[in-house]
Amino acid sequence: MLNNIGLPGLLLIAVVVLVLFGRGKISSLMGEVGKGITAFKKGVDDSKAELEDSVADAKDVTPAADKDNA
């Protein structure tokens, strides 16, 4: 059903959405979408950094040699 929308169909959908919601509402909605995407990317980067830190900490754990026995 959605395989043959094409450019004219997309333009028609855009015009209908613009008429129904208005320019101001659409721009505020897109601003909120942008903030959501930014927050999502920040969360992904933070979790990636946390995982990398935990992996690095796991690799650094080695038995400490006794200095008196050396």
N, C-alpha and C positions, 0 to 999 in steps of 0.2 A: 504494500500500500504506500509506504513512504519512499519507495525506490525511485519514483519518477516525479519528485516535487519540482526540481529545476529552479532556475533563477526567477522566472515570473511568479512561481508559487511562493518562494521565499520573500519576494518583494511584497506580495499581497499580504502575507502573514505579518510582515513588519509594519505595513500601513495600518492594518486592523489593530495591532497591539498599540501603536502610537495613538490612534483615535480613541481607543478604549481607556488607556491609562494616562495619556498626556505626557508631554516632554519632561516636566519636572519630576513626576513620579518615577519615570523610567531612569532618569539620571541619578536620582537618589538610590534607586534599587541597584543600579550598576556600581555605585559607590560602596554600598554594603557588600556586594559580591566581591569587589576588589579587596575590601578589608578582610573578608572571610578567607580569601585565597592567600593573602599576606600572612594572616594568623596561622593558617594551615602549614605554609612553607616554614614559618618560624618554628612551629611545633615539630615538624619533621627534622629540621636542622638541629634543634635542641636534643631530640631523642637520639639522633645519629651521633652527636658529640658525646652524649652520656654513654652510649654503647661502646664507642671507641675508648673512652676513659676507663670503663670497667674492664674491657679486654686488655688494655695496657696495664692496668693494676693487676690483673690475673697473671700476666706474663712476668711482672716484676717480683712476684712472690717467690723467693728462693730461700732455701734454708740458710740461715746466717751461720757462717763458720765461726767457731770459737777462736778468739784472738789469742788466748792463752795456750792453745794447743798448736799454734802455728810455729 
